[in-house]
Amino acid sequence: MTVETAIACTLCDSPKTVVIRTGVRDNPAELVRVCNSCGYLFLEPPSYDLRTFYREEYRKTYSNTPGTVLAPQQHFDMMKPLAALTIEAVKELIPKGAKILEIGCSSGFLLDALREDYEVCGNEWNPEDAAFVRDTLKIPCSEEPLEDAYPGQTFSAIIALQVLEHIPRPLEWLRLLKSRLIGGGWLYLEVPNSDDALASVYRLPEFQERWFRKSHLGYFNMHNLAGALSVVGFEAQIRQRQRYSLGNHLWWQFIREPMPDAQKAQSVFQPVPKEHPASYVLNRWFTRIDREYRGLLDGLKACDTLIAAGRKREI
């Protein structure tokens, strides 16, 4: 009989953790635990070097287009139209002219959209993406660990989209981010929501088998994300966003696999071809239903994405 080794929560350090699942994408033996003190879901910290993994392996395994490894230009073209709501949120939060660092900037689609109003620079471990940001977009991009990137510099704002869930010790990392911010500086985060409807409401086994993955070391909900930011010294507001559409959720219900096109998966569900005479009426109805569905998930606290806007308390 296998005896499971108890380990403390990697977020709050509580010993009150239990195994809730065996098996994640790419590793059927990986254990998923939940902390009964803070509700954080987490994997055991990895034994491999994270920077090497993200430089050499990550892009080969994980893609916004399942089964396809996208070149930086392809990824940029696909993701920039999907960043509109993030761009709007950042511009509402951060005054023009601010100096912004994006960690895990990928192909630079967000930085490219922000650079007209801000001084921007990136940090990205994947060498192909980092080179694309520097050489094609002409935006500064460091490949160093955050401790060594842009030595001696601080920033008015730091952005990290879908990054915190990859960090083995979140509080330590958040403290590092705080040290790179000016007094009163802003932190903007987007992370997956552990209460995502496909995992927590519909509980689709096929979705859970893909959603829990080797690279996602922790899963936040609204409460423990707010608590983590408060503990390290940020005044934070947490809200939700449903990025994926009703059409995507119906696809999962019937097809039981991810949609192959990330833009279609997140776009408003409009199934009637535009040239059809009924398209205006029916697609307006589908648009309204899609909007209502996303609103329902927001009310249930079951959206797929959490957004945290935190301000460093020290002025």
N, C-alpha and C positions, 0 to 999 in steps of 0.2 A: 504494500500500500504506500502511495506517495504522500508524504507529509508536506503541506504547504508552509513555507516559511513566512511568518508574520513580519511585515515591514511597516514602518511609520508612513503616514501621509506625506507625500513630497511637497504639499502646499502648506499645511498647518502643523505638521510634525506630530499629529495625534497618533497614538498607537491603536486607536479604535478603527481598524480597517479590516474589510473582509473581501474575499474573492467573489466576484459576481459573474465572471465569464472566463472560460478557457478558450483561447484561440482568437487571433486577429489576422487581418490580411497579411500574408507572407510568413506567418509564424503560428501554426496551429497549437503550439504549446505555450504561447504567451498568455500570462494571466492579467486580467483586468480587475482592479480593486476599486472599492468605493470607501471613502472615509465617512464613518458614521458621525463624525463631529462637524465637518464642514460640507459634506456632500460632493467633494471632488472625486472624479473618476480618474484613475491614473495607472500607468504601466510602471514596472520597475525601471529605474534609471539604466540606460544602456551601458554595456561594457565596451562598446566600440567607440572610436573617436568621431564625434558628431561632425566636425568640420570636414574630415575626410569623406564621410558618408554623403554630405550635401555637395561636396565638390565633385565626387566621382560616381555616386550611385543613384541619388534621389531622382534626377530627371529621367533616368532610364526606367524607373518603376512607376512613378506617379505623374499623371498628366491630366489637364482639364479636358482633354479629348481621349477617353479611354482607348488604350491599345496603340496610341500614336505618340511618338516622341517629337514634340514641336521644336523647330528651330526658333531662336530668339525673335526674329522678325515675325514669324507666324504667331507666336504667343502674344507679342505686342499687338498685332492686328486684331486678334481675337478678344483680348482682355480690355483694351482701351475703351470700346463702347460700353462695356459692362461696369466701368468705374464711375459713371456719371453721379450716382448718389453719394459715393465716397468723396468725390471732388466737391460736390455741393456742401457736404457736411464739414469738410476741412476748411473751406473758404468762409463758412459761417463762424467757425471757431477761432481761426488763427488770423490775426491782422496781416494785411498785405505788407510785403517787404521782409517778413520774418525769415529767419534762416532755418530751413527744414532738413532733417536727416530722415531718410526712409531706410529702415532695416529690413533686409530680405526683399529688396526692391525688384527682384526678378528681372524682367525685360525692360523695366523703366517706364511702363505705360502711365503710372500715376505721376511720377516726377515730370514726365514730358507735358502732362496736362497742367501742372501747377507752376511751371517755371516762368510763365509770363508775369506772375504776381509775387513770386517768392524766389529767394536764393536757395537752390536745392542741391542736394548731394545724396548719394546712395551708398549702401553697404550690402554686398551680395557675395555669397560664397561660391556660387556656380560660376566657373571662369568664363564660359561662353556668354552667359547673360551679362556678367560684369563688363566684359569686353564690348558687347553690343551697346551697353549704356554709355560707356566712355567714348568708343570710336564712332558709332553711328549717331547716337543722340547728342554726343558732346556734353555729357553731364558727368561731373566727377563721381567716381564709384570705387570704393575701397573693397578689397577682398579679404581684409584682415579681420581677426576677431574684434569685437566691439571695443575691448579694452585698448587695442592698439590702433584702431582706425582714427584718422584725423587727430593726431596727438596735439594736446593743448587746446583743442577747440571745444566750445560748448554751443548749444543750439537753442533756438527759441521754441522749437517743437520737434518731437520725434514721432514718426509714424511707423507702425508695424502691423501689416495686414496678414492675418492667418500665419502668425509666427509664434505667438506665446504658447500655443498648444504643442510646439516642438521642443520646448525648453524643459530640461529635467528638473530644475530647481527654480520655479517661477519667481519666488520672492527675491532670491539673490539677483536674478536677472533684472527685475523691476528696479531694484536698488541701483544697479549699474546704470540703467537708463536715466534714473533720476539724477545721478551724479554727472551726466553729460548735458543736463538741461540748465539753462539760466534760472535764477529765482523767478518764480511765477510762470515758468515755461509750461508748455502743453504736451501731453502725451495722448496720442490717438491710436486706439487698438481696435481691431476686428478679429474675433475668434469664433470658432464653431460653438454652438449652444448644446450642452449635454442634454437639454430637454427638447431637442429637435423632434418635430412631430413624427417623422418617419422612423426614428429610433424609439421614442418614448411613448407615443400615442398609438401609432399603427403597429409598432414593434415588428416590422418586417424582417425576418431572419436574413434574407438576401441583402437588405440594406445594411443591417448591423455587421454582417460579415465583411463588407467593404468599408464601412464607416470606422470601425475599430481597426487601427492599422499600426504597424511598427513605428512609423514616423510621428504619430500623434501620441505624445507621452502624457498628456493631461487633457481633461475635458471639463470646462467651466460651466456653471450656471450663473444667473444674474447675481445671486447672493454671494457666492464665494469669490466671484470676480471683483465685486464692489469691496468686499472685505479685504482681499489681497491688496488692492490699490490703497485703501485707507491705512492699512498696517505700515506700508512703506512710505507714507507721507504725501499721498495725492488726494485732493478733493475731487471726487469723481462722480460722474453721472453715467448710469448704464441704461441702455435701451436696446431694442431688438430691431432686426430687419429680416424679412423673409425674402431672400435672394431668389430662390427657386420657385417656379410658377406652379399653378394648379395643374397645368399640363404635365409638368415633370412628376408631380405626385401621382397623377393618374397613370403615367407611364410605369412608375415603380409598382403600383398596385397590380397592373395587368401584365407587364413584361418582366418585372422583377429583376431589372438591371438598369444601370445608369443610361441616360440619354447620351448618344455619341457626340452631340454638338452642344457645347457649353452655352453658346448664345441662345439657341432655341430653348434650352433647359431653363434659362432665367428670364426669357422674354415672355410678354403677355401671351397667353394661350389664345390664338386666333386661327382656328382650323379651316375656315372657309376660304378658298382661293379668291383673291381680290377681284378677279375678272368676273366672278359669278354675281348675278344680280342681287342675290340674297346676302352677299358678304357684308354690306354695310350694317344691316339689321342684326344679323347673327353674330358677327364679330364684335359689335358693340355690346351685345348681351354677354358673350364670353369674356370680354374685357371687364365688364362690371362684376361678373361672378368671380373672376380671378382676383380683382381688387378686394371684394368682400371676403374671399377665402384667406387672403394674406392678413386682412384685418382680424379675422377670427383667430388665426394662429397667434397674432400679437396679443389678443386678449387672453388667450390660454397660456401665454408665456412659452409657446412652443415653436417660435420661429427658428430658422436654421442658423442665424448669425447674431452674436452679441457685439454691440458697439460701446466702447468705453472712451469717454473724454475726461481726462484727468489733468488737474493743474497742480504743479509743484507748490506746496504750501509756503515754502521759504521764499520771501520776497527780498 
